[in-house]
Amino acid sequence: MTRSSAELRALLDQLTLDEKVALISGADFWTTVPLPSIGLRAMVLSDGPAGVRGPVWDERSPSINLPSATALAASWDTDLAHRYGAVAASEARRKGVDVVLGPTINLHRSPLGGRHFECFSEDPFLSGVLGAAYVRGLQDNGVAATPKHYVANDSETDRFTVDVRVDERALRELYLLPFEHTVEAGAWAIMSSYNSVDGVTLTENDLLETPLNSEWGFDGVVVSDWTAVRSLASASASQDLAMPGPAPAWSGDLVEAVRSGDVSEADVDRKALRLLALADRVGALGGDEPVAPAPVDGVAFAREAAAAGTVLLTNDGVLPLEASSLGRVAVIGHNAREARTQGGGSATVLPEHVVSPLEGIRAALPGVTVDYAVGAVVQEGVSEIPLERLTNPVTGEPGLIARFEAEDGTDLFSEDRRSTALVWFGGDAPVAAAHRLVLHTTYTPDATENVKLGFATSKHGRVFVDGELLVDESPVALGTDLGAAFLAPPSATGAIAVTAGVPLDIRAEFDLRSSGDALQNAFAVTLGFAPDDSDTDALLADAVTAATGADVAIVVVGTNSRVESEGYDRSSLDLPGRQGELVRAVVAANPNTIVIVNAGSPVALPWVDAPRAIVLGYFGGQQMGSAVADVLFGAVEPGGRLTTTWAAELDDVPVVDVTPTDGVLRYEEGIHIGYRAWLRGDIAPLFPFGHGLGYTTWSIDEAAVHGSIAAGDARFVGTATNTGDRAGKHVVQVYAERTDSAIERPERWLVGFAVVRAGAGETVEWEVALPKRAFAHWADGWQYEEGTFTLFAGSSVVDLARTASIDV
């Protein structure tokens, strides 16, 4: 699977122009075109990056749900990131996938970015180093990585059309840097984004050639984001593969453009040759067998990784809890029982089982009374109906039947499903050909109550209960983003009284007639219940009752799918609903309260001083509940450190704007985002970049520079001592400063880090390599200002223990 360029060229020479154009235009939603005449099978691509969904979006084909990128990054652990990639590779091969569309290495420019959870950090160096480790983990196991979205796709508002105006220095030093790291790691593919940069859409932009190919030596495939290739002009750019296929902007039109001389066949040949090289690398050429990834226990790794990325934000000594001293524990919060383990959008995977914090805590406390109260409404819209309450009326098994019908009611396709949250995104269902979709199930309530039953979708729908029409509505999407309308659609519900144990026949019909949008071959719908928000005061009162007299109250707060998702940005940092009131009420009833934050992005914590400890669990993947319990009860130490700055309130954030003006989003802050911007202002953040506590204490005892920049062997080395009474982990963070610079620079910037582990009282050595580029600035090329830079070693960007100097 390492054919020479000459061998690949010989295969290319056997192809007709039509075959070459077909190869670079994609076959369908998830695959490339096979060409049996040269031994090329179809290559399968799949969304990631926190797991691998595979070519179908189907609960009957579950995937490992790994912690979100923000959680992985919080570990600051490149070995863990490599193993994370290896687990993803194992999942990919299990599902027949050759190319994983990840990692996402855009930056946390603003905390309002909708896909913040899917990216690593506000710091480009940290994003690049972790992204490179992820890439190696995938590709060492024979699966292609696709770092995305190249470039400056750092927010979601008008993402298909926005023109990002960013100066060359900021582009080079910040937004391109993570991609440069992943190319140096050998990435086999890169995904180009929807947006424009400085007036030119990325699939046509010269940035695909310079610096990607001509400077960095990228030799892989540039695959478009889905439908991002919108013109023949992109065929003359260094855009290699248009997806999904067959891409209408290329396909037959490109053949004619080559024949007429409007597009060079040499450009087509270069693209096709890169596709053949990718096929060779992933084992899709000449009957090669793909590399078999090393066997891994994905579930165990998901638990380990979630704990490694959990950040202890505050702790007055209450953690870790001593399980043997507990008689009754109150667990409170919607997200305690219905945890968000991942963000919304294309990053979604469908795990076989999710361990909620409530489940994890109960499993860790056998014999202890664990009471639960929801406390506050967090969910917006409808959520799926529990499988155990559903019966397929045809098979009698748990679930429902889904039928795609022609206009005359003829059954075109049917399948038995085990979820009421359904997506058809590729696969066999004839979405485009069908007139309607019918879902049919029997629902048996487990309580006598008034409920709101309905659906969430972007099409017109009707719901019948025991033959009576309950809902007949076309929900109106918020905004114009097709992805958001598809994956986070609006809801429509109707009120109905149900009786415990009395089954109801539920039939839902959805109009599939094309609306002419780009997703006419796909469909998403959730049939389910909206939350009961009729008496939120009673929910708070129930939480207070549960907390009163408990040995400890554990409140889980968090976001929902309407807050953090692909397709739209956030409008505030506030937690949904009355969760802030909930925290204050529980603390008033029980001062021994711990709060767990279940969010992929920064949220406002105006009650930060109220609980005895705050634990940030991020979107912790399917084993989040087990990992939370491991941390709370001291089985493992919280290993995370913040990779983005947390503000006390939105008004404090120095760079916040994600909304274009007249189609343009200007990065006017230049090189000063994240902690770089905070350090220039007078307001201190709630939690600084790099912050995170553990269950032991550390000192950095000494630090010195060895080697030199000139010789290329500069290193910052020192020792760190675990001064506490248990084993632990510490992240030594190294920053640089240049106070006498004639160049505008950040006040301080990250140049390296080292993760160390030691037993109680043990001293260990640490070492951080200092590459020359860490001290460069961009001015029509990488420039070096001679002089002395100051280095700092510490525990965060503002907690700096040791200094040294280095000459450039």
C-alpha positions in Angstrom: 0.0 0.0 0.0 2.9 2.3 -0.8 2.8 2.5 -4.6 5.3 4.8 -6.2 4.2 7.9 -8.1 5.1 6.2 -11.3 2.8 3.3 -10.5 -0.1 5.6 -9.6 0.5 7.6 -12.8 0.4 4.4 -14.8 -3.0 3.7 -13.3 -4.2 7.2 -14.0 -3.1 6.9 -17.7 -5.6 4.0 -18.0 -8.6 6.2 -17.2 -10.7 8.2 -19.6 -11.6 11.9 -18.9 -15.1 10.9 -17.9 -13.7 8.4 -15.4 -11.3 10.9 -13.9 -14.0 13.5 -13.5 -16.3 10.9 -12.0 -13.6 9.9 -9.5 -13.1 13.5 -8.2 -16.9 14.3 -8.2 -18.0 11.6 -5.6 -20.4 8.8 -6.1 -23.1 9.5 -3.4 -23.5 11.0 0.0 -20.6 9.1 1.6 -18.6 7.3 -1.0 -16.3 7.9 -3.9 -16.6 6.3 -7.3 -15.2 2.8 -7.8 -13.2 2.0 -10.9 -12.9 -1.8 -11.2 -10.8 -1.5 -14.3 -7.8 -0.4 -12.2 -8.7 -2.3 -9.1 -10.2 0.8 -7.2 -13.0 0.2 -4.8 -15.2 2.9 -3.4 -13.8 4.7 -0.5 -16.2 5.4 2.4 -16.1 8.7 4.3 -17.8 9.3 7.6 -18.4 12.1 10.1 -16.5 12.2 13.3 -14.7 13.5 15.2 -15.9 12.3 18.6 -16.5 8.8 17.4 -17.3 7.5 13.9 -21.0 7.3 12.9 -20.4 5.4 9.6 -22.3 5.7 6.3 -25.8 5.4 7.9 -27.4 7.4 10.7 -29.1 4.5 12.5 -29.5 3.5 16.1 -29.3 -0.2 15.0 -25.6 0.5 14.1 -24.3 2.1 17.3 -20.9 3.8 17.7 -18.6 4.5 20.5 -19.4 8.1 21.7 -16.0 9.6 22.8 -15.7 12.8 24.9 -16.0 16.0 22.9 -12.9 17.8 21.5 -12.9 20.3 24.4 -12.8 17.5 26.9 -10.0 15.7 25.0 -8.0 18.9 24.7 -8.4 19.7 28.5 -6.3 16.6 29.2 -3.3 18.4 27.5 -2.1 14.9 26.8 -0.8 14.1 23.3 -0.5 10.4 24.1 -4.2 10.4 25.0 -5.0 12.2 21.8 -3.1 9.6 19.8 -5.0 6.8 21.5 -8.2 8.7 20.9 -7.4 8.6 17.2 -6.6 4.9 17.4 -10.0 4.2 19.0 -11.6 6.2 16.2 -9.7 4.1 13.6 -10.9 0.9 15.2 -14.5 2.1 15.0 -14.0 3.3 11.4 -12.8 -0.1 10.3 -15.6 -1.8 12.2 -18.0 0.3 10.1 -16.2 0.0 6.8 -15.0 3.6 6.8 -11.7 4.7 5.1 -11.8 8.4 5.8 -12.8 10.1 9.0 -13.9 13.7 8.7 -12.0 15.1 11.6 -10.4 16.4 13.8 -12.0 19.9 13.9 -9.2 22.3 14.4 -10.8 25.7 14.1 -10.2 28.1 17.0 -12.3 29.3 19.9 -12.2 32.8 18.7 -15.5 33.6 20.5 -17.2 31.7 23.2 -20.5 32.1 21.3 -19.3 29.9 18.4 -21.8 27.1 17.9 -19.3 24.3 17.3 -17.0 25.4 20.1 -17.4 22.0 21.7 -16.1 20.4 18.5 -12.8 22.3 18.5 -9.8 22.0 20.8 -8.8 25.4 22.1 -8.4 29.2 21.7 -4.7 28.6 21.4 -3.3 27.7 17.9 -0.2 25.8 19.2 -2.2 23.6 21.5 -4.8 23.0 18.9 -2.2 22.0 16.4 -0.2 19.7 18.7 -3.3 17.8 19.9 -4.7 17.7 16.3 -1.5 16.3 15.0 -1.5 13.5 17.7 -5.1 12.7 16.8 -4.1 12.5 13.1 -1.3 10.1 13.8 -3.5 7.9 16.0 -5.9 7.5 13.1 -3.4 7.1 10.3 -1.0 4.8 12.2 -4.0 2.5 12.0 -4.6 2.9 8.3 -7.6 5.3 8.4 -7.3 8.8 6.8 -7.8 11.8 9.0 -9.4 15.0 7.6 -8.5 18.1 9.6 -11.2 20.7 9.1 -12.5 23.3 8.3 -9.8 25.0 6.3 -9.9 27.9 7.2 -11.3 30.7 9.4 -14.6 28.8 9.9 -14.7 29.6 13.5 -18.5 30.4 13.9 -21.7 29.3 12.4 -23.8 32.3 11.5 -24.2 32.5 7.7 -21.4 29.9 7.5 -22.3 29.0 3.9 -21.8 32.5 2.6 -19.9 34.6 5.1 -16.8 36.4 3.9 -14.2 36.5 6.7 -11.8 39.4 6.5 -8.6 38.6 8.4 -5.2 40.1 8.1 -2.3 38.0 6.8 -0.4 37.9 10.1 -3.4 36.7 12.1 -4.2 34.1 9.4 -0.7 32.7 9.5 0.0 32.9 13.2 -3.4 31.8 14.4 -5.9 30.2 12.1 -3.5 28.4 9.7 -1.1 27.2 12.4 -3.2 24.1 13.6 -3.5 23.0 10.0 0.3 23.3 9.5 0.8 21.1 12.5 -1.5 18.4 11.1 0.1 18.5 7.7 3.5 18.1 9.3 2.0 15.0 11.0 1.2 13.7 7.6 -2.5 14.3 7.2 -3.9 12.4 4.2 -6.8 14.8 3.7 -7.9 18.3 4.5 -11.5 19.6 4.4 -12.1 23.0 2.8 -14.8 25.1 4.4 -18.0 26.9 3.1 -16.9 30.4 3.9 -14.9 32.9 2.0 -11.6 34.5 3.1 -11.0 38.0 1.8 -13.6 37.7 -0.8 -12.9 34.3 -2.3 -14.8 31.1 -1.3 -12.4 28.5 0.1 -13.1 25.9 -2.6 -11.7 28.4 -5.1 -9.2 30.1 -2.8 -5.5 30.2 -3.5 -5.0 29.3 0.2 -5.5 25.7 -1.0 -2.3 26.0 -2.9 -0.4 28.5 -0.8 0.6 27.7 1.8 -1.0 24.3 1.9 0.7 22.6 -1.0 3.5 24.9 -2.1 4.9 25.8 1.3 3.9 22.9 3.6 4.2 20.1 1.1 0.7 18.7 1.6 0.3 15.7 -0.7 -3.1 14.6 0.3 -6.7 15.2 -0.9 -8.6 18.4 -0.3 -12.2 17.3 0.2 -14.9 19.9 0.2 -17.4 20.4 3.0 -20.7 18.9 1.8 -22.0 21.0 -1.1 -19.2 23.6 -0.7 -18.1 23.1 -4.3 -20.4 25.5 -6.1 -18.6 26.4 -9.4 -16.4 25.2 -12.2 -13.8 27.7 -11.0 -13.0 25.4 -8.1 -11.8 22.8 -10.6 -8.9 25.1 -11.5 -8.1 25.6 -7.8 -6.4 23.0 -5.6 -9.7 21.5 -4.5 -9.5 17.8 -5.2 -12.7 16.1 -4.3 -16.2 17.5 -4.4 -18.7 15.9 -2.0 -21.4 14.7 -1.8 -21.5 13.0 -5.2 -22.1 13.2 -8.0 -21.3 16.9 -7.4 -23.4 18.9 -9.7 -20.9 21.8 -10.1 -18.4 19.3 -11.6 -19.6 16.0 -13.0 -20.6 16.3 -16.7 -20.0 20.1 -16.8 -16.4 19.6 -15.9 -15.9 17.1 -18.7 -17.2 19.7 -21.2 -15.1 22.4 -19.7 -11.9 20.4 -20.2 -12.9 19.5 -23.7 -13.5 23.2 -24.5 -10.2 24.2 -23.0 -11.8 26.2 -20.1 -10.3 23.9 -17.5 -6.9 22.2 -17.9 -6.9 18.4 -18.0 -3.7 18.6 -16.0 -5.7 20.0 -13.1 -8.1 17.1 -13.3 -5.2 14.7 -13.5 -3.5 16.1 -10.4 -6.8 15.7 -8.4 -7.4 12.2 -9.6 -3.8 11.2 -8.9 -4.2 12.4 -5.3 -7.4 10.4 -5.0 -5.5 7.3 -6.2 -2.7 8.0 -3.6 -5.3 8.2 -0.9 -6.9 5.0 -2.0 -3.5 3.4 -1.9 -2.9 4.6 1.7 -6.2 3.3 3.0 -6.1 0.0 1.2 -8.7 0.6 -1.4 -6.6 0.0 -4.5 -5.6 -3.2 -6.3 -7.3 -5.6 -3.9 -5.2 -4.4 -0.9 -6.5 -5.2 2.5 -6.8 -2.1 4.8 -4.5 -2.0 7.8 -6.1 -3.8 10.7 -6.2 -1.4 13.7 -4.9 -2.7 17.0 -7.7 -4.1 19.2 -8.9 -1.5 21.8 -11.6 -1.4 24.5 -13.4 1.7 23.3 -15.8 1.8 26.2 -13.0 1.7 28.8 -11.1 4.3 26.9 -14.1 6.6 26.8 -14.3 6.4 30.6 -10.6 7.1 31.0 -10.6 10.0 28.5 -13.6 11.6 30.1 -12.0 11.7 33.5 -8.7 12.9 32.0 -10.5 15.9 30.6 -12.6 16.7 33.6 -11.6 20.1 35.1 -12.0 20.8 38.8 -12.8 24.5 38.7 -13.2 25.1 42.4 -12.9 23.0 45.5 -12.9 24.1 49.2 -11.6 20.6 50.2 -14.9 18.8 49.9 -13.6 16.6 47.0 -12.9 13.8 46.7 -15.9 12.5 48.7 -15.5 9.6 51.0 -18.2 7.1 49.8 -18.2 5.2 53.1 -19.3 8.3 55.0 -22.5 8.8 53.0 -25.9 7.6 53.9 -28.1 9.7 51.6 -27.2 11.7 48.5 -29.4 14.0 46.5 -28.7 14.2 42.8 -30.5 17.0 41.1 -30.8 18.4 37.6 -32.2 17.4 34.2 -28.7 16.8 32.9 -28.0 14.4 35.8 -30.5 11.9 34.3 -30.4 13.0 30.6 -26.7 14.1 30.2 -25.5 15.7 27.1 -22.6 13.5 26.0 -22.0 15.3 22.7 -22.8 18.4 20.8 -25.4 18.7 18.0 -25.0 18.4 14.3 -22.8 16.3 12.0 -20.6 15.3 15.0 -23.4 13.2 16.4 -22.9 9.5 16.9 -25.4 7.0 18.3 -24.0 5.1 21.3 -25.4 1.8 22.3 -25.6 2.9 26.0 -25.0 6.1 27.8 -24.1 6.2 31.5 -25.7 9.3 33.0 -24.2 11.0 36.1 -27.2 9.7 38.1 -26.5 6.2 36.9 -22.8 6.5 37.5 -23.2 7.9 41.0 -25.7 5.2 42.0 -23.4 2.5 40.7 -20.5 3.9 42.8 -22.7 4.0 45.9 -24.2 0.6 46.5 -26.2 0.6 49.7 -26.5 4.4 49.8 -29.9 6.1 49.2 -29.6 8.3 46.1 -32.6 10.5 45.6 -33.3 12.4 42.4 -35.1 15.5 41.4 -35.2 17.2 38.0 -35.1 20.7 39.5 -35.4 22.8 36.4 -36.5 22.4 32.8 -33.5 22.4 30.4 -34.8 20.6 27.3 -36.3 22.6 24.5 -38.5 21.0 21.9 -39.3 17.3 21.9 -37.1 14.4 22.9 -37.4 10.8 21.8 -39.8 8.3 23.6 -38.0 5.7 25.7 -37.8 2.4 23.8 -39.2 0.4 26.6 -42.5 2.2 26.3 -42.9 1.5 22.6 -44.2 -1.6 20.8 -44.0 -2.1 17.0 -47.6 -2.9 16.0 -46.4 -5.3 13.3 -43.6 -7.3 15.0 -44.6 -6.9 18.6 -41.0 -6.0 19.5 -39.9 -2.8 21.1 -39.9 0.1 18.6 -41.9 1.3 15.7 -42.3 0.8 12.0 -41.3 3.4 9.4 -42.8 3.4 6.0 -42.0 5.5 3.0 -45.1 5.8 0.7 -45.9 6.9 -2.8 -48.6 9.5 -3.3 -51.2 6.7 -3.8 -50.2 5.1 -0.5 -48.1 2.4 -2.0 -45.4 1.1 0.3 -42.0 2.0 -1.3 -39.8 1.0 1.6 -40.3 0.0 5.3 -38.1 -0.8 8.2 -38.4 -1.6 11.9 -36.7 1.0 14.1 -35.7 1.2 17.7 -35.8 4.9 18.2 -38.2 7.8 17.6 -35.2 10.1 16.8 -34.6 9.2 13.2 -32.3 10.5 10.5 -32.0 9.2 6.9 -28.7 10.5 5.6 -27.6 8.0 3.0 -28.7 4.4 3.0 -31.5 2.6 1.3 -34.5 4.7 2.2 -36.0 6.4 -0.9 -36.4 9.8 0.7 -36.4 11.8 -2.5 -38.8 9.5 -4.3 -41.3 9.1 -1.5 -44.4 11.3 -1.0 -44.7 10.7 2.7 -43.1 9.0 5.7 -45.4 7.2 8.2 -44.3 6.2 11.7 -46.5 3.8 13.6 -46.1 2.6 17.2 -48.0 1.7 20.3 -47.1 3.8 23.4 -47.7 2.5 26.9 -47.4 5.3 29.5 -45.8 4.6 32.9 -47.6 7.4 34.6 -51.0 9.1 34.6 -50.4 12.7 33.6 -50.9 15.4 31.0 -48.2 15.4 28.3 -47.3 17.3 25.2 -46.8 14.9 22.3 -45.5 16.0 18.9 -42.6 16.1 16.6 -39.5 18.1 15.5 -38.8 18.3 11.8 -38.5 20.8 9.0 -41.5 19.4 7.0 -45.2 19.4 7.5 -46.4 16.7 9.9 -49.5 15.2 11.5 -49.9 13.1 14.6 -52.8 10.9 15.3 -53.5 9.3 18.7 -56.0 6.4 18.6 -57.1 7.7 15.2 -57.8 11.3 16.4 -55.8 14.1 14.9 -53.6 15.8 17.6 -51.1 17.9 15.7 -51.3 19.2 12.1 -48.5 21.7 11.6 -45.5 22.9 9.6 -43.0 24.1 12.2 -41.1 27.3 11.2 -37.3 27.0 11.3 -35.3 29.7 13.1 -32.8 31.1 10.7 -31.8 30.0 7.2 -29.1 27.4 7.9 -30.1 24.2 6.2 -28.0 22.1 8.5 -29.7 23.6 11.6 -33.1 23.1 10.0 -32.2 19.5 9.4 -30.4 18.5 12.6 -32.0 20.8 15.1 -35.5 21.5 13.7 -38.4 23.3 15.3 -41.1 21.4 17.2 -44.9 21.2 17.1 -46.9 19.5 20.0 -50.4 19.0 21.3 -51.6 18.3 24.8 -53.1 15.0 25.7 -54.0 13.1 28.9 -52.4 9.7 29.3 -53.1 6.9 31.8 -50.5 4.6 33.2 -50.6 1.2 31.6 -53.2 2.1 29.0 -51.6 1.8 25.5 -52.1 4.4 22.8 -51.9 3.9 19.1 -49.7 6.7 17.6 -49.4 7.3 13.9 -47.4 10.2 12.5 -47.3 11.3 8.9 -44.7 13.6 7.3 -44.8 15.3 3.9 -41.6 14.5 2.0 -42.3 16.4 -1.2 -39.2 18.3 -2.1 -38.8 21.8 -1.0 -35.9 22.2 -3.5 -33.2 22.4 -0.8 -29.8 20.8 -0.9 -31.0 18.1 1.6 -33.9 16.8 -0.4 -32.3 13.3 -0.3 -32.2 13.3 3.5 -34.7 13.6 6.2 -34.7 14.0 10.0 -37.5 13.8 12.5 -38.0 13.2 16.2 -41.3 11.9 17.5 -41.6 12.5 21.2 -42.6 14.6 24.2 -41.9 18.2 25.1 -41.0 18.9 28.8 -43.6 19.8 31.3 -42.9 23.4 32.1 -46.4 24.2 33.6 -45.1 24.5 37.2 -41.4 25.3 37.4 -41.8 26.5 41.0 -42.8 23.0 42.0 -39.7 21.6 40.3 -37.5 23.9 42.4 -39.4 22.9 45.5 -38.9 19.2 44.8 -35.2 19.8 44.4 -35.0 21.6 47.7 -36.9 18.8 49.4 -34.4 16.2 48.0 -31.4 18.3 49.0 -32.6 19.0 52.6 -30.9 16.7 55.0 -28.8 14.8 52.4 -25.2 14.2 53.3 -24.3 15.9 50.0 -26.3 17.4 47.1 -24.9 17.0 43.6 -26.4 19.4 41.1 -25.8 18.8 37.4 -26.4 21.9 35.2 -25.8 22.2 31.5 -26.8 23.2 28.0 -29.1 21.5 25.5 -29.2 20.8 21.8 -30.6 24.2 21.0 -27.6 25.9 22.6 -24.6 24.1 21.3 -24.8 22.7 17.8 -23.6 22.9 14.3 -25.7 25.4 12.3 -26.1 28.3 14.7 -24.1 30.3 17.2 -25.1 31.1 20.8 -26.6 34.4 21.8 -25.5 34.3 25.4 -23.4 32.4 28.0 -26.4 31.8 30.2 -27.5 28.3 31.2 -31.0 27.5 29.8 -34.1 27.8 32.1 -33.9 28.4 35.8 -30.8 26.4 36.5 -29.0 29.4 38.2 -32.0 29.7 40.6 -31.8 25.9 41.1 -28.2 26.0 42.3 -28.8 28.9 44.7 -31.9 27.2 46.1 -30.2 23.9 46.6 -27.1 25.5 48.3 -29.5 27.4 50.6 -31.1 24.1 51.6 -27.8 22.2 51.8 -24.5 24.1 52.0 -22.7 20.8 51.2 -23.4 21.1 47.5 -21.3 20.2 44.5 -22.1 21.4 41.0 -21.2 19.5 37.8 -21.2 21.5 34.6 -22.3 19.5 31.6 -21.4 21.9 28.7 -19.1 21.8 25.8 -18.4 25.6 25.9 -18.0 28.3 28.5 -21.2 29.2 30.4 -21.9 31.9 32.9 -21.6 30.9 36.6 -22.9 33.9 38.6 -23.3 31.6 41.6 -19.6 30.5 41.4 -18.9 31.1 45.1 -22.0 29.3 46.4 -21.3 25.6 46.1 -18.3 23.9 47.8 -16.9 22.6 44.5 -17.6 23.0 40.8 -16.6 20.2 38.3 -16.5 20.8 34.6 -17.4 17.5 32.8 -17.8 19.0 29.3 -19.7 16.7 26.9 -18.0 13.6 28.4 -19.1 10.9 25.9 -21.1 7.8 26.7 -19.1 7.0 29.9 -19.5 10.5 31.3 -21.5 9.3 34.3 -19.0 6.7 35.2 -16.1 9.2 34.8 -17.9 11.8 37.0 -18.4 9.2 39.7 -14.7 8.2 39.4 -13.7 11.8 40.0 -16.2 12.7 42.7 -15.3 9.7 44.8 -11.5 9.8 44.2 -11.0 6.7 42.1 -9.2 9.0 39.7 -8.0 12.6 39.8 -9.6 15.2 37.7 -7.0 15.5 35.0 -8.2 18.5 33.0 -7.0 22.1 32.5 -8.9 24.7 30.6 -8.0 25.2 27.0 -10.1 28.4 26.7 -10.7 31.3 29.0 -13.9 31.5 31.0 -15.6 34.8 31.5 -17.7 35.8 34.5 -20.2 37.3 32.0 -20.5 37.9 28.3 -19.9 41.7 28.6 -16.4 40.9 29.8 -15.4 38.9 26.8 -12.9 40.9 24.6 -13.7 39.1 21.3 -17.3 38.0 21.0 -18.8 39.0 17.6 -19.9 36.1 15.4 -22.5 37.9 13.4 -21.5 39.2 9.9 -22.4 42.7 8.8 -23.6 42.8 5.1 -22.1 39.3 4.7 -18.7 40.2 6.1 -17.2 39.1 9.4 -14.1 41.2 10.3 -11.5 39.7 12.6 -10.5 43.2 13.7 -8.7 41.9 16.8 -5.9 40.6 14.7 -3.6 38.2 16.6 -5.3 39.0 20.0 -7.9 36.3 20.7 -8.5 34.3 23.8 -6.1 34.8 26.7 -4.0 37.0 24.4 -6.9 39.5 24.3 -7.7 39.1 28.0 -4.1 39.9 29.0 -4.4 43.2 27.2 -7.5 44.3 29.1 -8.3 45.4 32.7 -10.9 42.8 33.4 -9.8 39.5 34.9 -11.7 36.4 33.7 -13.5 34.0 36.0 -11.1 31.2 35.2 -7.9 31.8 33.1 -6.5 29.7 30.3 -4.8 26.7 31.7 -6.6 26.7 35.0 -7.5 23.4 36.7 -7.2 21.9 40.2 -6.3 18.4 41.3 -6.4 16.4 44.4 -2.8 17.1 45.3 -0.5 20.1 45.2 2.6 20.8 43.2 5.7 23.0 43.1 7.9 23.8 40.1 11.3 23.7 41.8 13.7 24.8 39.1 13.8 25.7 35.5 16.6 26.4 33.0 17.2 26.7 29.3 19.5 24.1 27.7 20.8 24.4 24.2 20.0 27.3 21.9 17.6 28.5 19.2 20.5 29.0 16.8 21.6 25.4 17.2 18.0 24.1 17.0 18.2 22.2 20.2 16.7 24.7 22.7 14.9 23.1 25.6 13.3 24.4 28.8 13.9 21.8 31.5 13.2 21.6 35.2 11.7 19.6 38.1 8.3 19.5 39.7 7.4 18.0 43.1 4.1 16.5 44.2 3.8 18.2 47.6 0.5 16.5 48.5 -0.4 13.2 50.0 -1.6 11.3 46.9 -0.4 10.6 43.4 -1.4 13.1 40.8 -0.9 14.8 37.5 0.4 18.2 36.7 0.5 20.2 33.4 3.6 22.4 33.3 2.8 25.2 30.9 5.5 27.2 29.2 4.8 30.8 27.9 7.0 33.4 26.2 7.1 37.2 26.5 9.1 39.9 24.8 8.5 43.2 26.7 11.0 45.3 24.7 9.8 44.2 21.3 9.5 46.7 18.4 6.9 44.3 17.0 3.3 44.2 18.1 3.0 40.9 20.0 0.7 39.2 22.4 1.7 40.0 26.0 2.3 36.3 26.5 1.9 33.2 24.4 2.1 29.4 24.8 5.2 27.8 23.4 5.1 24.3 25.0 3.8 22.1 27.8 4.6 18.9 29.6 2.4 16.5 31.4 4.0 15.0 34.5 2.8 12.4 37.0 4.3 11.6 40.4 3.5 9.9 43.6 3.1 11.8 46.9 6.3 13.6 47.8 8.0 12.5 44.5 10.1 14.9 42.3 10.1 14.4 38.6 11.8 16.1 35.7 10.0 17.8 32.8 11.3 19.0 29.5 9.8 21.2 26.8 11.3 21.6 23.3 11.5 25.2 22.1 11.2 25.3 18.3 12.5 28.4 16.6 9.1 29.1 15.0 7.6 29.7 18.5 9.5 33.0 18.5 8.7 34.1 15.0 6.2 36.6 13.7 4.7 36.9 10.2 5.6 39.9 8.0 5.6 38.8 4.3 7.3 35.7 5.6 8.5 34.3 9.0 10.7 36.9 10.6 12.8 36.7 13.8 13.4 39.7 16.0 16.8 39.4 17.6 17.0 39.8 21.3 16.0 38.2 24.6 12.7 36.5 25.3 11.5 35.6 28.8 10.2 32.1 29.4 7.7 31.3 32.2 6.8 27.9 33.6 3.6 27.7 35.5 0.1 26.2 36.1 -1.9 28.7 34.0 -1.3 31.7 31.8 -1.3 33.9 35.0 0.1 31.4 37.6 3.7 31.5 36.7 6.3 29.9 39.0 9.7 30.0 37.3 11.3 32.2 34.6 14.4 32.0 32.4 15.7 33.9 29.4 16.5 32.7 25.8 18.2 34.6 23.0 17.0 34.6 19.4 
